[in-house]
């Protein structure tokens, strides 16, 4: 005969509780770039553009014309052949200034009892960046 635990033994066990949950949402990005960082990126870009391969590419596609005089059809091959070193610097500059990314995905642990606001748009915090580095993360709190 098998023994079943009594109802009193089951009710004596402590109930499982949850102390923390993981939320997924988005952070709003606020970015700024200092003059020093801009100068550094400019120097890096100038160095990358002055390599023989980059100069040859620019001369081939620009043909002594300003960039704004190129048609979309003439500009496309230039954009497709930009060296990776130049593209990496351009991506870093665009990201650091907040030009391309206004929101980013995030995960946040929240302890039971913490005050928190999760907007319907999925926004849950503001992320402040200076020169491509995170300087502050401000979760949205109830007023």
N, C-alpha and C positions, 0 to 999 in steps of 0.2 A: 504494500500500500504506500503510495507516495504521499509525502507530507507537503502541505501547502503552507506558506507563511501566513500567519494570522494577519488580519486587517490592522491590528494595533502595532505589529512589528513594521508593516509597510508605512504606516503614518508616522512612525517615529524617525524615519530617515529624513534628513534635512532636504528641503526642496532645492533643486538646482537653480542657481540664480545667474544672471548675466551681468557682468560688471562693465563690459566694454563692447562697443560695436564698431564696425568699419564702414564708413560712408564713402560713396564714390560720387563725384560731381565735378565742378569746374571752379577754377580760380580766375579772377579778373587780373590781368597783368597791367601794372603801371610801371613803365620803364623810362629811364633817363640816361643820358650819356654826357659825360664831362668833356670839356675841351681837350684835356690831356688824352683821354681814351680815343677821341675822334682823331687827334693828331697821330696816335700810335697806329690806328687802323689805316689812316691815310698813308703813312710811311710803309706799312706792310703791303698795301695795295699798289703803291708806286713801285716797290721792289718786285712784286709779282708781275706787274705789267711791263717792266723793263727787261725781262728775260728775252733772249732772242726768239724763242717760239711765240711768245705773246706779241712781240713787236711785229713779226712776220704775219701773224694772224690778223692783227689790226690793220696793217697796211694792205693786206689782200682784200679785206672786206670793206674798209672805209674808203680806200682809193682817194685820199686827200679831200674827203668831204666830211662835213660835220655829221655827227651821229643823227641829228634830227632831220637831215636831208635824205636818209635812207628810207626806202619803202619797207613795208612789212615783209615783203618777199625777199628783199636784200638783207634785212636784219635777221631773219630766221636762221640762216646758216652760221652767222656770227655767234648767235646765242647758243646754238647747238655745239659749237667748237670751243667755247671759252674754257681755258685750262682750269683744272680742279683747284689749283692754288688760288686763283682769282675768285672762283665761285665760293670757296670756303670763307674767304674774307668778306665777300659781299653778304653771305648768309649770316655770318657773325654780326656784321654791322646792322643788318635788318632786324635780327632777333634782339640784339642789345638795345636798339632804339625803340622796340615795340612796334615797328612798322608792319610786320607780317603777322604777329601773333597777338591777339587781344585777349584770348582765353586759352587756358591749358587744362587738361584733365588732371585730377588729383584724387587722392585717397586720404581720409582723415579718420583717426581713431577718436572715438568719443566715449567718455566715461559716463556712466549712469549718473544723472544729476547735473551734468554740465549744461550751462545755458548755451543755446545754439540756434541759428536760423539757417534753414535750407530753403532757398527760394525756388519757386516753381520752375524757373529757367535752369535749375541745376547749379546755380551760383552759390558757393558756400564759403568763399574767402577772397581776400584781395592779396596779391603777391606784388611786392615792390622790388624792382630791380634797379641797380645803379651800375653802369658799365658792364652789363652782362652778368652781374653777381646778385644773388638774392640778399636783400638787406632787411626785409621784414615780411612776415606772413601774418595777416590779420584775419582770423576767422570771423565770420559774421556772428554777432551776438545779439541777443534780445535787448531792446532798449531798457 
